[in-house]
Amino acid sequence: MATITAARDMRINTVIIFNGGSSAVKPYLAISGDKDIGNPTATRLSNALATDPPSAHLFRVDGV
C-alpha cells in the first residue's frame, strides 16, 4: 500500500505493486499470486483494467 500512496507524488511516473492492491492513480504493473496475502484473484485484477489508469497485471496460480 505504500507504493500506491507514493504514486500520488508528482515526481513518480509509474509504479509496480507487489501484492499490495489492484489500483493506483498512475500507470502501474501489479504482480500477485493465488497464495499471496489478501486472497487476490485473477478476476479481480483483470476487472481493474477496465477502470484504472493504464495498467498491467501478472498473476501466478500455484502449480502452474
C-alpha positions in Angstrom: 0.0 0.0 0.0 3.0 2.3 0.5 3.6 2.1 -3.3 0.1 3.2 -4.1 0.4 6.1 -1.7 3.8 7.1 -3.2 2.2 7.1 -6.6 0.4 10.3 -5.6 3.8 12.1 -5.6 4.1 14.2 -8.8 7.7 13.1 -9.2 6.7 9.5 -9.8 5.5 8.5 -13.2 4.7 4.8 -12.8 4.7 2.2 -10.1 5.0 -1.6 -9.6 2.7 -3.1 -7.0 3.8 -6.4 -5.5 0.6 -7.9 -3.8 -0.4 -4.6 -2.5 -3.6 -3.8 -4.3 -5.1 -3.6 -7.7 -5.2 0.1 -8.4 -3.1 3.3 -8.4 -3.6 6.8 -9.5 -0.9 6.4 -12.2 0.1 3.7 -14.7 1.2 0.6 -12.9 2.2 -3.0 -13.0 0.5 -5.3 -10.4 2.2 -8.6 -9.6 0.4 -11.1 -7.4 -0.5 -14.8 -7.0 -3.1 -17.0 -5.5 -1.0 -17.7 -2.4 -0.4 -14.0 -1.6 -1.9 -12.2 1.4 -5.4 -10.9 1.0 -6.6 -13.7 -1.2 -6.2 -11.9 -4.6 -7.9 -13.4 -7.6 -7.0 -13.1 -11.3 -10.6 -11.9 -12.0 -10.3 -9.0 -9.5 -7.1 -7.9 -11.1 -8.4 -8.2 -14.6 -11.5 -6.2 -13.7 -9.3 -3.4 -12.5 -8.0 -3.0 -16.1 -11.4 -1.5 -17.2 -11.5 1.3 -14.7 -7.9 2.1 -13.7 -5.2 4.2 -15.5 -3.2 2.2 -18.0 -2.0 -0.9 -16.2 -0.9 -4.5 -16.5 -1.3 -7.4 -14.1 0.8 -10.6 -13.7 -0.9 -13.3 -11.7 0.6 -16.7 -10.8 -1.5 -19.7 -9.9 0.3 -22.2 -7.7 1.3 -25.3 -9.5 1.1 -23.8 -13.0 
